[in-house]
């Protein structure tokens, strides 16, 4: 029984939720039979199996089916917790929070509206964990931090902004303390909670400085996390950057800052790669928000010259042509090392009565991503390929593709480094090319994905 549950959990965590569903269904069937013969010994296993089934259904896209097993798990565990609270209350809180998430996603996918009944369920979970944390902080605070983050989301979605603000201000200090251990999970939770706080403050017409303080901190955390896991974090980063852009645009002299944030957000949205936890319509909403904000900023941009360049041009100090306003004359100039979106170059004597400042936007690349002076790329491989070893061809920002040997038995998600193939520095040296090995299911043609990657890479987008 335990082996079935563990097998299903591991399969889901490896990114195969659809394959985990029949395993979870089998675990439910077995534990249900055992519980009929000995409820005292096996009912909690039945509840855990049902909750796991709800999770696997949720992540496999069967959001209409996910709440039912989770609701049954809550009913069983609530009954068990009534007689043995010390043994089952913490489990009950987790299942209540899961049920709130399942109902919310079911409602959002059906008609685009959040589930109002999710709020009291999440609030009940938070109440249980607050009480338990008072007696056992170390064992309960991580769960309380997660549930408070989720409760603030449910309250925000349902327009309970004052309650959401109170919950966020309770949860963020706890999340911040847990994140100090540099645990990725709590850094991600803190980043999303700060982004939600910025949204809450925006809805309450709070001061722009207060909104920007939360959004800037959130963007810093999410930007760092998106480098290692873009699918999970890029949408929230883009949303946060749009909050920064919209808020900065309202401040005197804030348009340059707004354009930088909008440029970064638009680049992420252009290359959107939806993750499994992100609602299907989120990217469309972000595109609409970015387009509306772009129109607003363009109407008030004045005569400032903007220039978009490729990632290859920015990383390799490329030569670009700038069309001068008024005359239409094209002037060629070399980009300085390390140029980034939002930075400016000055063309001496090219604008009456003096110099011309040009603000640079670096167009995102469909394959390469910048990480300081390094360039990152993800190469899809299967577990079978990793076990056997292989040679892959990896594109570069300039020049022919590079052959990289992967030794047999290389662990998944290993980071490979090719020295000197990244961005040029001012001292003439260059950063590295960092290659992450992203594991694809064995039934996916990873070689075809790598070939498509090669065709997308040469010379910039």
BAKEVEX-497834 format. One line per 10 residues: their letters; for each residue x, y, z of C-alpha. Coordinates in steps of 0.05 Angstrom, whole numbers. Each point is the difference from the previous one (the first is absolute). Example, Ala and Ser with C-alpha at 12.3 -4.5 7.8 and 13.67 -1.06 7.14 Angstrom:
<sites>
AS> 246 -90 156 | 27 69 -13
</sites>
This chain:
<sites>
XXXXXXXXXX> 0 0 0 | 54 49 21 | 41 -20 -62 | -59 17 -46 | -8 69 32 | 75 14 -4 | 4 -24 -73 | -58 45 -19 | 31 60 36 | 68 -10 -33
XXXXXXXXXX> -31 -9 -69 | -38 65 8 | 61 38 26 | 41 -23 -60 | -49 36 -45 | -46 -57 -21 | -65 15 37 | -43 -36 -52 | 39 -64 12 | -7 10 75
XXXXXXXXXX> -77 1 -3 | -10 -75 -9 | 51 -14 55 | -38 47 47 | -66 -32 -20 | 28 -68 17 | 25 26 67 | -70 26 15 | -32 -67 -19 | 48 -40 43
XXXXXXXXXX> -4 46 60 | -76 2 -5 | -3 -76 5 | 48 0 59 | -40 55 35 | -64 -41 -5 | 33 -56 39 | 38 43 50 | -22 74 -1 | 42 19 60
XXXXXXXXXX> 65 -22 -33 | -13 18 -73 | -48 60 -6 | 57 51 3 | 35 -37 -57 | -65 3 -39 | -4 76 12 | 73 9 -21 | -12 -41 -63 | -62 40 -17
XXXXXXXXXX> 36 66 10 | 57 -25 -45 | -50 -20 -53 | -28 70 2 | 70 28 -9 | 17 -45 -60 | -67 16 -33 | 13 74 11 | 69 -1 -32 | -21 -44 -57
XXXXXXXXXX> -51 53 -21 | -63 -36 25 | -21 58 44 | -74 -18 -1 | 16 -68 31 | 52 23 51 | -44 29 56 | -43 -63 13 | 55 -46 28 | 30 58 39
XXXXXXXXXX> -68 16 31 | -7 -73 22 | 70 3 29 | -19 62 40 | -64 -32 27 | 38 -62 23 | 57 39 32 | -48 49 33 | -34 -58 34 | 67 -30 22
XXXXXXXXXX> 25 67 25 | -63 9 43 | 20 -62 41 | 76 7 -4 | 18 73 -15 | 73 -6 17 | 9 -55 -52 | -42 28 -57 | -12 75 4 | 63 18 -38
XXXXXXXXXX> -18 -50 -55 | -71 30 -2 | 28 70 -10 | 41 -22 -60 | -60 -35 -31 | -45 61 11 | 51 44 -35 | 4 -51 -57 | -76 -2 -7 | -2 76 -3
XXXXXXXXXX> 51 -2 -58 | -38 -55 -37 | -67 37 5 | 32 65 -21 | 32 -30 -62 | -64 -38 -18 | -39 65 2 | 52 41 -37 | 4 -51 -56 | -76 -5 -6
XXXXXXXXXX> -20 74 -3 | 61 41 18 | -24 19 70 | 32 -22 66 | -36 -46 48 | -28 40 59 | -4 -63 42 | 76 -7 -5 | 10 60 47 | -31 -31 64
XXXXXXXXXX> 35 -66 -13 | 68 33 -5 | -16 44 60 | -18 -62 41 | 67 -32 -20 | 37 63 22 | -37 2 66 | 18 -72 17 | 74 12 -17 | 3 65 39
XXXXXXXXXX> -23 -37 62 | 49 -58 -12 | 58 48 -14 | -10 33 68 | 18 -66 33 | 49 -27 -52 | 29 56 -44 | 56 -40 -31 | -45 -57 -22 | -58 43 -25
XXXXXXXXXX> 24 68 -24 | 21 -25 -70 | -71 -26 -12 | -30 64 29 | 44 43 -46 | -26 -39 -61 | -72 3 21 | 2 74 16 | 28 13 -70 | -57 -40 -31
XXXXXXXXXX> -53 32 44 | 23 70 -22 | -8 -23 -73 | -71 -26 12 | -19 65 35 | 31 42 -54 | -36 -39 -55 | -67 9 34 | 9 75 12 | 10 -5 75
XXXXXXXXXX> 57 50 -4 | 2 22 73 | 1 -72 24 | 53 -17 -53 | 44 58 24 | -5 -24 72 | 17 -72 -21 | 58 22 -44 | 30 43 56 | -5 -60 47
XXXXXXXXXX> 30 -49 -48 | 57 40 -32 | 43 9 63 | -5 -75 13 | 16 -17 -72 | 58 49 1 | 29 -33 62 | -6 -69 -30 | 31 25 -66 | 62 24 38
XXXXXXXXXX> 23 -72 -1 | 4 10 -76 | -50 -56 -12 | -26 7 -70 | -71 -19 20 | -7 57 50 | 36 50 -44 | -51 -17 -54 | -57 6 49 | 26 67 25
XXXXXXXXXX> 8 26 -71 | -71 -18 -19 | -29 26 66 | 36 67 -10 | -27 3 -71 | -70 -14 27 | 10 54 53 | 16 50 -55 | -65 -20 -36 | -39 7 65
XXXXXXXXXX> 30 69 14 | -15 21 -72 | -73 -21 9 | -4 40 65 | 30 63 -35 | 60 -1 47 | 59 48 -10 | 41 -15 -62 | 64 -5 42 | -31 -55 43
XXXXXXXXXX> -22 -39 -61 | 68 6 -33 | 36 -22 63 | -38 -66 1 | 3 -9 -76 | 75 15 -6 | 18 -50 54 | -46 -52 -32 | 31 12 -69 | 70 -9 28
XXXXXXXXXX> -17 -68 31 | -41 -24 -60 | 53 22 -50 | 52 -42 36 | -47 -60 5 | -22 5 -73 | 72 -11 -23 | -1 -71 28 | -74 -15 -10 | -32 46 -52
XXXXXXXXXX> -64 -41 -9 | -20 8 73 | 21 72 12 | 1 41 -65 | -75 15 -1 | 2 28 71 | 62 39 -17 | -33 31 -61 | -62 17 40 | 43 33 54
XXXXXXXXXX> 39 40 -52 | -65 26 -29 | -20 23 69 | 66 37 5 | -10 30 -69 | -71 23 13 | 16 29 67 | 65 35 -21 | -36 31 -59 | -44 39 49
XXXXXXXXXX> 60 31 35 | 34 65 -23 | 61 -20 -40 | -18 -74 4 | -10 -14 -74 | 71 -25 -12 | -7 -49 57 | -68 -20 -25 | 27 -14 -70 | 56 -43 27
XXXXXXXXXX> -48 -43 40 | -49 -4 -58 | 56 -20 -48 | 22 -57 45 | -71 -23 11 | -16 3 -75 | 61 -42 -15 | -22 -54 48 | -71 1 -27 | 24 -5 -72
XXXXXXXXXX> 36 -65 16 | -52 -27 48 | 8 -73 21 | -60 -14 44 | 15 -43 61 | -45 -53 29 | -23 44 59 | -20 59 -43 | -72 10 -23 | -8 -4 -76
XXXXXXXXXX> -26 71 -7 | 54 33 41 | 48 14 -58 | -57 30 -41 | -17 46 57 | 73 21 7 | 5 14 -75 | -62 45 4 | 28 37 60 | 67 10 -34
XXXXXXXXXX> -32 26 -65 | -43 49 38 | 59 26 41 | 43 5 -63 | -53 42 -34 | -4 46 61 | 76 9 5 | 8 11 -75 | -51 56 1 | 41 36 52
XXXXXXXXXX> 71 -18 -20 | 17 66 -33 | 61 2 -47 | 45 -49 37 | 33 -50 -47 | -8 -74 14 | 40 -55 -34 | -13 -75 3 | 59 -46 -10 | 9 -76 -1
XXXXXXXXXX> 29 -39 58 | 60 -18 -43 | 14 73 -16 | -5 18 74 | 42 -58 25 | 55 5 -53 | 8 76 -5 | -32 0 -69 | -4 59 -48 | -70 29 -8
XXXXXXXXXX> -30 54 -45 | -37 58 33 | -47 41 -43 | 5 73 21 | -65 36 13 | -15 57 -48 | 53 -16 -53 | -12 -75 -8 | 75 -10 -5 | 26 -67 24
XXXXXXXXXX> 59 1 48 | 38 -64 18 | 27 -10 70 | 28 -57 41 | -38 -21 62 | 40 2 65 | 14 -65 38 | -55 -20 49 | -55 43 -30 | -69 -17 27
XXXXXXXXXX> -72 21 -12 | -14 69 28 | 72 24 -5 | 20 56 -46 | 55 15 -49 | 20 71 -19 | 14 20 -72 | 44 61 3 | -21 60 -42 | -57 -36 -35
XXXXXXXXXX> -58 42 26 | -5 75 -4 | 24 34 42 | 42 -57 28 | 0 -75 14 | -54 -52 -12 | -18 -50 55 | -26 -67 -25 | -36 -48 48 | 14 -73 -15
XXXXXXXXXX> -49 -58 3 | 30 -69 -7 | -47 -46 -37 | -8 -67 35 | 26 -62 -36 | -42 -63 -9 | 58 -45 21 | 52 40 39 | -10 34 67 | 47 50 33
XXXXXXXXXX> 25 -12 70 | 48 56 18 | 59 -9 -48 | -19 -72 -12 | -49 -27 -53 | -47 -57 19 | -31 -52 -45 | -44 -60 15 | 12 -65 -38 | -56 -52 2
XXXXXXXXXX> 24 -72 13 | -34 -64 21 | 18 -43 60 | 20 -56 -49 | 47 47 -36 | 31 22 66 | 9 -72 21 | 34 -20 -66 | 38 65 -11 | -2 41 -64
XXXXXXXXXX> 30 58 -39 | -46 60 -11 | 10 61 -45 | -9 65 36 | -10 67 -36 | 42 60 16 | -15 74 -5 | 48 3 -59 | 34 -53 -41 | -16 -74 -13
XXXXXXXXXX> -32 -44 52 | 44 -33 52 | 3 -76 13 | -7 -15 74 | 11 -70 27 | -45 -24 57 | 30 -59 37 | -42 -62 15 | -36 5 67 | 0 76 2
XXXXXXXXXX> -52 21 52 | -61 38 -24 | 0 76 4 | 77 1 -1 | 27 68 -20 | 55 -2 -52 | 48 58 -11 | 35 22 -64 | 51 54 20 | 5 65 -39
XXXXXXXXXX> -64 -8 -41 | -43 50 38 | -5 76 0 | 62 43 -11 | 25 41 58 | 32 69 -1 | 69 -31 15 | -3 -43 -63 | -17 -65 34 | -67 -35 -7
XXXXXXXXXX> -48 -38 44 | -18 -73 -11 | -54 -39 -36 | -40 -39 52 | -38 -61 -26 | -55 -29 44 | -24 -71 -16 | -75 0 3 | -29 -70 5 | -56 -16 -49
XXXXXXXXXX> -44 -62 3 | 28 -60 -39 | -59 3 -48 | 21 70 -22 | 47 8 -59 | 54 40 37 | 46 -2 -61 | -53 35 -42 | -7 53 54 | 75 11 0
XXXXXXXXXX> 0 7 -76 | -56 52 5 | 42 37 52 | 58 3 -50 | -43 31 -54 | -25 54 48 | 68 21 25 | 48 27 -52 | 9 75 -5 | -52 20 51
X> -76 -2 -6
</sites>
